[in-house]
Amino acid sequence: MSDGILTGALVGAGLAVAYSAVAYLLGRVALRSSRQTFMVIVMGGMVARMLVALFILTLILVFVPIHTVAFLLGFFVVFMIGMTIEIVTLHRQQQTLVREGDTAA
């Protein structure tokens, strides 16, 4: 495997990991909030994360000499895994809060 392909895949995966980490942290904050605040944090955070990720993806693709296919493939594979983990984790945490009788979640 070429070094350029590996570098592109790792940079894309790293960006997706950062995206997923921010999503997880925002989800944790949102779960401690009221329902209305929860929706604002989750939806607003999602829009903000997507715009920032799109901006960074564009900058990298335009200005950094990187293997484009490997970069995008690395990003989207890890992005989808991170989204799946985020959804499962938030669902489990919310179910735990509901079982404990916390109506704020």
C-alpha positions as CSV (number, residue, x, y, z in Angstrom):
1,M,0.0,0.0,0.0
2,S,1.3,3.4,-0.9
3,D,2.2,5.9,1.8
4,G,-0.1,8.4,0.2
5,I,-3.1,6.1,0.5
6,L,-2.4,5.2,4.1
7,T,-1.8,8.9,5.0
8,G,-5.1,9.9,3.3
9,A,-7.0,7.2,5.0
10,L,-5.6,8.0,8.5
11,V,-6.2,11.7,8.1
12,G,-9.8,11.1,7.1
13,A,-10.3,8.6,9.9
14,G,-8.8,11.1,12.4
15,L,-11.2,13.8,11.3
16,A,-14.1,11.4,11.7
17,V,-12.9,10.4,15.2
18,A,-12.8,14.0,16.2
19,Y,-16.3,14.5,14.8
20,S,-17.6,11.5,16.8
21,A,-15.9,12.6,20.0
22,V,-17.5,16.0,19.8
23,A,-20.9,14.3,19.1
24,Y,-20.5,12.1,22.1
25,L,-19.6,15.0,24.4
26,L,-22.6,17.1,23.2
27,G,-24.9,14.1,23.7
28,R,-23.7,13.7,27.3
29,V,-24.4,17.4,27.9
30,A,-27.8,17.2,26.2
31,L,-28.9,14.2,28.3
32,R,-28.5,16.3,31.4
33,S,-30.9,18.9,30.0
34,S,-34.6,19.4,29.7
35,R,-36.4,17.9,26.6
36,Q,-36.5,21.3,24.8
37,T,-32.9,22.1,25.6
38,F,-32.0,18.5,24.6
39,M,-33.4,19.0,21.1
40,V,-31.7,22.3,20.7
41,I,-28.3,20.9,21.7
42,V,-28.6,17.7,19.7
43,M,-30.0,19.3,16.5
44,G,-28.0,22.5,16.7
45,G,-24.8,20.6,17.5
46,M,-25.4,18.2,14.6
47,V,-25.8,21.1,12.1
48,A,-22.8,22.9,13.5
49,R,-20.7,19.7,13.4
50,M,-21.7,18.9,9.9
51,L,-20.9,22.5,8.6
52,V,-17.5,22.5,10.3
53,A,-16.7,19.0,9.0
54,L,-17.8,20.0,5.5
55,F,-15.6,23.1,5.7
56,I,-12.6,21.1,6.9
57,L,-13.1,18.4,4.3
58,T,-13.3,21.0,1.6
59,L,-10.1,22.8,2.9
60,I,-8.2,19.5,3.0
61,L,-9.3,18.4,-0.5
62,V,-8.6,21.8,-2.1
63,F,-5.3,22.7,-0.4
64,V,-3.6,19.5,0.9
65,P,-2.0,17.1,-1.6
66,I,-3.7,14.0,-0.4
67,H,-5.0,10.8,-1.9
68,T,-8.7,11.9,-2.3
69,V,-10.4,8.5,-2.5
70,A,-8.5,7.1,0.5
71,F,-9.2,10.3,2.5
72,L,-12.9,10.2,1.8
73,L,-13.2,6.5,2.3
74,G,-11.3,6.7,5.6
75,F,-13.5,9.6,6.7
76,F,-16.9,8.0,5.8
77,V,-16.2,4.5,7.1
78,V,-15.2,5.9,10.5
79,F,-17.9,8.5,10.4
80,M,-20.6,5.8,9.9
81,I,-19.2,3.7,12.7
82,G,-19.1,6.7,15.0
83,M,-22.7,7.7,14.1
84,T,-23.8,4.2,14.9
85,I,-22.0,4.2,18.3
86,E,-23.4,7.7,19.1
87,I,-27.0,6.6,18.4
88,V,-26.7,3.4,20.4
89,T,-24.9,5.1,23.3
90,L,-27.4,8.0,23.5
91,H,-30.4,5.5,23.3
92,R,-29.0,3.4,26.1
93,Q,-28.2,6.3,28.3
94,Q,-31.7,7.8,27.7
95,Q,-33.3,4.4,28.5
96,T,-31.3,4.2,31.7
97,L,-32.5,7.7,32.8
98,V,-36.1,6.8,32.0
99,R,-35.8,3.6,34.1
100,E,-34.4,5.6,37.0
101,G,-37.5,7.8,36.8
102,D,-35.7,10.9,35.6
103,T,-38.3,12.7,33.4
104,A,-35.8,15.4,32.3
105,A,-34.3,13.2,29.6
